[in-house]
Amino acid sequence: MNTIVEMVNATKTYYCLDCGVCTGSCPVSRIFPEFSPRQIIERSLYELEEFSDDTIWSCLTCAQCSVRCPADINFPEFIRLMRDEAHLLGFDGVPAHHGMLQAIMSIQTKDVQQNRTFWVEDGKTKETGDVFYFVGCRPYFDVIFRNINAGSIQGARNVLKIINACGVEPVVSNDERCCGHDALWNGNEDTFKQLARWNLDMIRSSGAKQVIFSCPEGYHTFKDYYPKYFGKLDFEPVHILDFLADKLSSGIIQLSESKAEVVTYHDPCRLGRMAGVYDAPRRLLEAIPGIELKEMPRSRENGVCCGTSGWMNCSNCSKDIQLQRLSEASDTGAGTLVTACPKCQIHLRCAKAAFDLEIEITDLYDLVTDCLKTE
């Protein structure tokens, strides 16, 4: 796919009604009026758009425009295809954190020895088995973002505790690689394919029939993009929320009262709009005695992105979006904002630390672990 016309045809962008709902819905457009999804589409339809246009890297690919589009145009997918070609032509966005995360992704395409399981401690795991826990990039996030107390490794430990409490000892592997989400959405398709092939071979060798994810990006990538590139999977991608719902309803695990009282929940883009998971995290929160859930005005399908995607183009626009989101959370009267995405937690904690805000930010699975009833 080399031309913008081909991308327009592949994503049926020609159905655009020129109504402007996308631009009116876009969190970036609200801060940077010069960014307009509608204008990008319009220029593309008239073959005026160019791959060198740096505005394609400003898009959060959060799909807020798509869920409201009356023509059902998948604008994030159109942007993803645009970025593929732009990257091949040497036009890229601006990497956040000096490109450190992109470098880590690239290194993982090589035959390197990792110590990804150092965090397991007293958790129970296997080398082969029916259930695989795909940890994702949390071990690397922990090293990079420890200064803002992002809790990435503790989050992985807690997910493993939850899985163990459900009576399952999953496979956790040192040979796991990044799922490739960021490479895929940053136009680096070759890196994505290399990482994906490695992961598929590794999971097959483990004998797993189910792969559990706590990261929305990993779940979305395996469920929707691995089959698109590599055909039907040999295993079932399962989000930890679906796994937990079954165990809670059958009484396998029970939850005790939480220290937190009033909380609000932030819907991650990949878990909410892209995977359609809205009710499960709320049911889980409401199942914890003592929790009162107060919704933000912009929630569920209307939830706002955490401000950046794929460790690319993190700007003052990102910070504005994050500050708006944290203010919105505080205005509910909640003392804690709960997330179900390690990246959302990092981005929101970054804003909280930079501006010395009071609201607490916690991972949903950390909260669940604190409330697990033990014998």
C-alpha angles and dihedrals in degrees: 000000000000109000133063089233090060090051092049089052094045093053096034089236088155087080088075111134093199088235096137095227089129094055092043090053098044116108091206093052090054090061101028106037090186089069111083127165088198092056092047089053092045093051089048093052090053091043090243096118116100132203089232090065104117092203089082086071093053092066113104091207084223094142094227087129093048098054089055099039110117089207092051093234115173097222096172090057090049090052091047091055091046090053091050091060094038090055091050089052092050099258113128139161125250112278116228121231092025092294093295094138093047089051091052090051091050093048090053091063087069129078094264130157112238135188096209095145098058089109097059095091108159095354116123116242139156135215093225132016148113097282125056124190108212102205098187124200096326094115090058094041089056092058095045100041102033090114091068094044092243091170095217098147095041087052091056091048091051094050088051090050090053092049090048091048087056088060096256128124104198131200112257114184137202086206094064116119135199108287089238096241096133095044089050094051093042094058097256098125095161092058090047092053093048092051093044094051090050092051094046092051091046094051092046090053090053092058092231120163094183128040116197121208130190092177112083092209093054091047093048093046095049095041099044110019107032091061090045091057103029107023130241114354124238090225141040119255107221127186114224089237092062090044091051095045091060093048093047095049091050092048094241089131129025132196129223129205119300128230088223115081115181115028137167126208128228114209111221112224096233093046097041115031096020100041099025094232107147109125101047098067090045093050088050093051092046090051090064110090113237096024119124113191117209116187124224115234089248106053142130109012089001096049116132124240118249088247109263140043136205094004088283134126097000101177144152085284089062091051092049091053092048093048091049090051095049091047090051089051092049092049090063089067091245119142093203134045111207122207132186097202128075092215093050088052092051095047095045092044089051090057092043091053094044094051099031095237122178105220114105120234120206139171115249091231093050087056092048092049091053088055099044111126112229128194 
